[in-house]
Amino acid sequence: MAEAYIIDAVRTPRGIGKKGKGALADSHPQHLGATVLKAIAERNSLDTSTVDDVIWSTSTQDGPQAGDLGRMAALDAGYDITSSGTTLDRFCGGGITSVALAAAQVMSGMEDCVVAGGTEMMSLTAEMAKAKMQAGIPGPMMGSHNERLQAKHPQSHQGICGDAIATIEGFTRQELDEVGYRSQQRAAAAIAEGRFDKSVVPVVDDEGNVILDRDEYPRPETTLEGLGELNPAFVKIADVPLDKNGTTFRGLINQKYPDVDIQHFHHAGNSSGVVDGAAAVLICSKDYAQKHGLKPRARIVQTANMGDDPTLMLNAPVPAAKKVLEKAGLTKDDIDLYEINEAFAVVAAKFVKDLELDWDKVNVNGGSIALGHPIGATGSILIGTMVDELERQGKKRGLVTMCAAGGMAPAIIIERVEDFVD
């Protein structure tokens, strides 16, 4: 089987995902996608007529984010019209999946050059969700049309799921706050040392004025004491009736886990940040790289997908990591660096505990608690972060995984390229 190589990876800065507060909140999602697609083409002198496909991830494909954002963003970025595009949804995991599918196309010999990535404007999706709620339109897992599925597989709010897992696993509030604090401290150090500079490209308006050129969300002033004073975020919403039957988010979990007395641990300081952002990863075959004078930075070793209990929802990263390691013929000790998306602190804490990892190898530049989680784009961002960090440290292999709604997790292993012959 042919190899799939990562030539380059770029991302926008992550802007606060709230209208009136975030620098990117008035942008169009197509513009964010076009920003990274244009940057990755220009940085690599890419002849876009040779790009076979653009595989994009966007979770909320509604309103301005609907209509095959991957294709439209590529056209907006000036790509040749012969370069096709498609858009997928694996909830939070889509940004890894877009890269995995691109790699599969290249490794199978079906394609030679694919750009993968994703876009999510959470400032926009929050507004759309609010409008639907006010109009009485049920969420995707509620309403009469989903009663059968909820009876089989109750699916709750992710924050309540995080609290339920923390309760079951016996984590303390202090332990989870330490995850949040560590994320902020590491992100602050990474920013101060310019570790993200290689991948971050500014977002500019049509006149070339810079809209945002740095991550907006981090709070480096965060202290453990301050985190300890924050009230849990999901107490009230846990018991709000969701339908005429009085169904609640807490009740959905207790349908399957009746003995779990859910305690509340998560808050804004140990949960992922709501942000806007986009990322792109350029992937090609060895022949394409040699023909076009491109020097690969990494190769894709293995990918895997895993499903787990949709009721607890967030527990698939550990089995996904084990699966991708087994498929690659590697052990956890063969991996130098790990990126586990910090959707909620308990996800990262459980990942480290269950795999018996050292925090010195995990999320070394912070994670989504400090930097934010632009749903469909985050996986591609993390892959780019991993490439940069493997190069910075001179390490060999990295594993990236993340939880996704529906009880899923994609995973990918990449390896730094040192001896590519062009």
C-alpha positions in Angstrom: 0.0 0.0 0.0 1.2 3.5 -0.8 2.2 6.0 1.9 0.2 9.1 2.7 2.3 12.1 3.6 1.5 15.3 5.5 3.1 18.1 3.6 1.8 21.0 5.7 -0.9 22.1 8.2 -2.3 25.5 8.9 -5.1 26.9 11.1 -6.7 30.2 11.9 -6.4 31.7 15.4 -9.3 30.6 17.5 -11.7 33.5 18.2 -14.1 33.7 21.1 -17.4 32.1 19.8 -19.8 34.7 20.9 -21.4 37.5 19.0 -20.2 40.9 20.2 -17.1 39.4 21.9 -15.2 37.3 19.3 -13.2 38.9 16.5 -14.3 36.2 14.1 -18.0 36.1 15.1 -19.1 38.4 12.2 -17.2 36.4 9.6 -18.8 33.9 7.3 -17.7 30.2 7.9 -16.9 30.0 4.2 -14.4 32.8 4.7 -12.6 31.0 7.5 -12.4 27.8 5.4 -11.1 29.8 2.4 -8.5 31.5 4.6 -6.7 28.2 5.5 -7.3 26.7 2.1 -5.7 29.7 0.4 -2.8 29.7 2.9 -1.9 26.1 2.5 -1.9 26.5 -1.3 0.2 29.6 -1.3 2.7 28.3 1.3 3.4 25.2 -0.8 3.1 26.8 -4.3 0.3 24.3 -4.9 -1.2 24.0 -8.4 -4.8 23.6 -7.3 -5.7 22.0 -10.6 -3.8 19.0 -9.3 -5.8 18.7 -6.0 -8.0 15.8 -6.5 -10.4 16.6 -3.7 -11.1 18.8 -0.6 -12.5 16.7 2.3 -14.0 19.0 4.9 -15.5 18.6 8.3 -18.4 20.8 9.6 -20.6 19.5 12.4 -23.6 21.9 12.3 -24.4 21.9 8.6 -27.1 24.4 8.8 -27.6 28.1 7.8 -24.4 29.6 6.5 -22.5 26.4 7.4 -24.7 24.3 5.1 -24.3 23.6 1.4 -21.0 21.6 1.1 -18.7 24.1 2.9 -15.6 22.3 1.6 -16.4 22.9 -2.0 -17.6 26.4 -1.5 -14.6 27.4 0.6 -12.3 26.0 -2.0 -13.9 28.0 -4.7 -13.8 31.1 -2.5 -10.1 30.4 -1.9 -9.4 30.5 -5.7 -8.9 26.8 -6.2 -9.2 25.5 -9.7 -12.7 24.5 -10.5 -11.5 21.0 -11.3 -10.6 20.5 -7.6 -13.7 18.9 -6.1 -14.9 19.1 -2.5 -17.1 17.3 0.0 -18.2 17.9 3.6 -18.7 15.4 6.3 -20.0 15.2 9.9 -18.7 13.1 12.7 -19.6 15.7 15.4 -16.4 16.6 17.3 -14.3 13.9 15.6 -14.8 15.1 12.0 -11.5 17.0 11.8 -9.6 13.7 12.3 -11.9 11.8 10.0 -11.4 14.3 7.1 -7.6 13.7 7.4 -8.1 9.9 7.7 -10.3 9.7 4.6 -7.9 11.8 2.7 -5.1 9.5 3.7 -7.1 6.4 2.8 -7.8 7.8 -0.7 -4.1 8.5 -1.2 -2.9 5.2 0.3 -5.4 3.2 -1.9 -4.0 4.9 -5.0 -7.4 6.5 -5.8 -6.1 10.0 -5.3 -2.7 11.7 -5.4 -3.3 15.0 -3.6 -6.1 15.9 -1.1 -6.6 18.8 1.2 -8.4 17.9 4.4 -9.7 20.0 7.3 -12.7 21.6 8.8 -14.5 24.8 9.9 -16.8 25.5 12.8 -18.2 28.9 13.9 -19.7 28.2 17.3 -20.8 31.8 17.6 -23.0 31.0 14.6 -24.2 27.6 15.7 -25.1 28.9 19.2 -27.3 31.6 17.6 -29.0 29.0 15.3 -29.7 26.7 18.2 -31.2 29.5 20.3 -33.5 30.5 17.4 -34.7 26.9 17.0 -35.4 26.6 20.7 -37.4 29.8 20.6 -39.3 28.5 17.6 -40.1 25.3 19.5 -38.0 23.1 17.2 -36.6 20.1 19.1 -32.9 19.4 19.2 -31.4 16.6 17.1 -31.9 13.9 19.7 -35.3 15.1 21.1 -38.8 15.2 19.7 -41.3 12.4 18.9 -39.2 11.3 15.8 -36.4 10.1 18.1 -38.4 8.5 20.9 -37.6 5.0 19.6 -33.8 5.7 19.5 -33.8 7.4 22.9 -35.6 4.3 24.3 -32.8 2.1 22.9 -29.8 4.4 23.5 -30.6 7.4 25.7 -28.3 10.3 24.7 -28.0 13.2 27.0 -26.2 16.6 27.1 -22.4 16.2 26.8 -21.7 18.2 30.0 -24.0 16.0 32.0 -22.3 12.9 30.5 -19.0 14.4 31.6 -20.3 14.8 35.1 -21.7 11.3 35.1 -18.4 9.8 34.0 -16.5 11.7 36.7 -19.0 10.4 39.3 -18.6 6.8 38.1 -14.8 7.0 37.9 -14.4 8.7 41.3 -12.6 11.8 40.1 -12.5 14.7 42.4 -13.3 18.4 41.6 -9.7 19.2 42.5 -8.3 16.6 40.0 -10.4 18.0 37.2 -9.6 21.6 38.0 -5.9 20.6 37.8 -6.5 19.5 34.3 -8.0 22.9 33.4 -5.2 24.8 35.2 -2.5 22.7 33.4 -4.1 23.4 30.1 -4.0 27.1 30.6 -0.4 27.1 31.9 0.9 25.0 29.0 -1.0 27.0 26.4 0.4 30.2 27.8 3.9 28.8 27.6 3.4 27.6 24.1 2.1 31.0 22.9 4.9 32.9 24.7 7.5 30.6 23.0 5.9 30.9 19.6 5.2 27.2 19.3 2.0 27.8 17.3 3.5 30.4 15.0 4.4 28.0 12.2 0.8 26.9 11.7 -1.3 29.9 12.6 -2.3 32.2 9.7 -4.2 35.5 10.2 -7.7 36.0 9.2 -8.1 39.2 7.1 -11.1 40.9 5.5 -11.6 41.6 1.8 -9.5 44.7 2.0 -6.6 42.8 3.6 -7.1 44.3 7.1 -6.3 41.8 9.9 -9.3 40.6 11.8 -7.5 38.2 14.1 -3.9 37.0 14.3 -3.8 35.3 17.7 -5.8 32.9 19.8 -8.4 34.9 21.7 -9.7 32.4 24.2 -6.8 31.6 26.6 -6.8 32.9 30.1 -3.2 32.7 31.3 -4.1 34.5 34.6 -6.1 31.4 35.7 -5.3 30.0 39.1 -6.4 26.8 40.8 -8.0 28.9 43.6 -10.0 30.8 41.0 -11.2 27.6 39.3 -12.2 26.2 42.7 -14.6 29.2 43.2 -16.5 28.5 39.9 -20.0 27.0 40.2 -20.6 23.8 38.2 -22.1 24.7 34.9 -24.7 21.9 34.3 -26.6 21.7 37.6 -29.7 23.6 36.4 -29.9 22.2 32.9 -29.7 18.6 34.1 -33.2 18.7 35.4 -35.0 21.0 32.9 -38.0 19.1 31.3 -37.2 18.5 27.6 -40.5 17.3 26.4 -44.1 16.8 27.4 -43.2 13.6 29.2 -40.9 15.5 31.5 -37.7 13.8 30.2 -34.5 15.4 31.6 -30.9 15.1 30.7 -30.2 13.5 34.1 -33.1 11.2 33.5 -31.8 10.1 30.1 -28.5 8.9 31.8 -30.4 7.3 34.7 -32.5 5.3 32.3 -29.5 3.2 31.6 -27.5 3.9 34.9 -30.3 4.1 37.5 -27.8 3.7 40.4 -25.6 6.6 39.4 -26.2 9.7 41.6 -24.7 12.2 39.2 -22.5 14.8 40.9 -21.5 18.0 39.1 -17.8 18.8 38.5 -17.5 20.6 35.2 -17.6 24.4 34.7 -16.3 26.9 32.2 -12.7 26.5 33.6 -12.4 22.8 33.1 -14.5 22.4 29.9 -13.6 23.1 26.3 -14.0 26.7 25.2 -16.6 27.9 22.7 -14.7 29.3 19.7 -14.7 29.9 16.0 -11.9 28.5 13.8 -10.7 26.5 10.8 -7.8 24.3 9.8 -6.4 22.6 6.7 -3.9 19.7 6.2 -2.2 19.0 2.8 -1.8 15.2 2.1 -0.3 13.6 -0.9 1.5 10.5 -2.2 5.2 10.0 -2.5 5.1 10.3 -6.3 3.1 13.5 -6.1 5.5 15.0 -3.6 8.5 14.1 -5.7 7.0 15.4 -8.9 6.0 18.7 -7.3 9.1 19.2 -5.2 7.3 19.0 -1.9 9.1 17.8 1.3 6.8 15.8 3.6 6.8 16.7 7.3 5.1 13.5 8.5 3.5 10.3 7.3 0.2 8.8 8.4 0.9 5.4 10.1 -2.6 4.2 11.0 -6.1 5.4 11.6 -9.0 3.8 13.4 -12.6 4.5 14.5 -14.3 3.3 17.6 -17.8 3.3 19.0 -18.7 3.1 22.7 -21.7 3.6 24.9 -23.7 6.5 23.4 -25.4 7.2 26.8 -22.1 8.1 28.6 -21.0 9.3 25.1 -17.4 10.5 26.0 -15.6 7.2 26.7 -14.5 6.0 23.3 -11.0 7.7 23.1 -9.3 5.0 25.2 -10.6 2.0 23.2 -9.9 4.0 20.0 -6.3 4.6 21.1 -5.9 0.9 21.9 -7.4 -0.1 18.5 -5.2 2.2 16.4 -2.1 1.0 18.3 -3.0 -2.6 17.8 -3.6 -2.0 14.1 -0.3 -0.3 13.8 1.6 -3.1 15.6 2.7 -0.6 18.3 2.4 -0.2 22.0 1.6 2.9 24.0 5.4 3.3 24.8 6.1 3.6 21.1 4.2 6.9 21.1 6.2 10.0 22.0 3.4 12.5 22.3 -0.4 12.3 22.7 -3.2 14.7 21.9 -6.5 14.0 23.5 -9.1 16.7 23.0 -10.1 18.3 26.2 -13.8 18.3 25.6 -14.2 18.1 29.3 -11.5 17.6 31.9 -12.7 14.1 32.7 -12.0 12.9 29.2 -8.3 13.8 29.4 -8.1 12.6 33.0 -9.6 9.2 32.2 -7.4 8.8 29.1 -4.3 9.4 31.1 -5.4 7.1 34.0 -6.7 4.2 31.9 -3.6 4.1 29.6 -1.3 4.8 32.5 0.4 7.7 30.7 2.7 10.4 31.9 1.2 13.9 31.6 4.6 15.0 30.2 3.6 13.3 27.0 0.0 14.4 26.8 -1.3 17.8 25.5 2.1 19.4 26.1 0.9 22.7 24.6 -2.4 22.8 26.4 -5.7 21.9 24.9 -9.3 22.9 24.2 -9.9 24.0 27.8 -7.4 26.8 27.2 -7.6 27.3 23.5 -11.2 26.3 22.6 -12.9 23.6 20.6 -14.3 24.6 17.1 -16.1 21.3 16.8 -15.6 20.2 13.2 -12.1 21.8 12.9 -10.5 20.7 16.1 -9.2 17.3 15.0 -7.4 18.8 12.0 -6.0 21.5 14.4 -4.6 18.8 16.7 -3.0 17.0 13.9 -1.2 20.1 12.8 -0.2 20.8 16.4 1.2 17.3 16.7 3.3 17.7 13.5 4.7 21.0 14.8 5.5 19.5 18.2 7.2 16.4 16.9 9.5 18.6 14.9 10.1 21.0 17.8 11.1 18.2 20.1 12.7 16.0 17.5 10.4 13.1 18.4 9.1 10.3 16.2 5.5 9.4 16.7 2.3 11.0 17.9 -1.3 9.8 18.5 -4.3 12.0 18.2 -7.8 11.1 19.4 -11.0 12.7 20.6 -14.5 11.9 21.8 -17.5 12.6 19.6 -21.2 12.7 20.2 -23.0 9.4 19.7 -20.3 7.6 21.7 -17.5 7.7 19.1 -13.8 8.4 18.7 -11.6 8.5 15.7 -7.8 8.1 16.2 -4.7 8.6 14.1 -1.0 7.9 14.5 1.5 10.0 12.6 5.3 9.8 12.3 7.7 12.6 11.6 9.6 12.3 8.3 13.3 12.8 8.4 14.7 10.8 5.5 12.4 11.5 2.6 14.2 11.4 -0.7 12.9 13.8 -3.3 
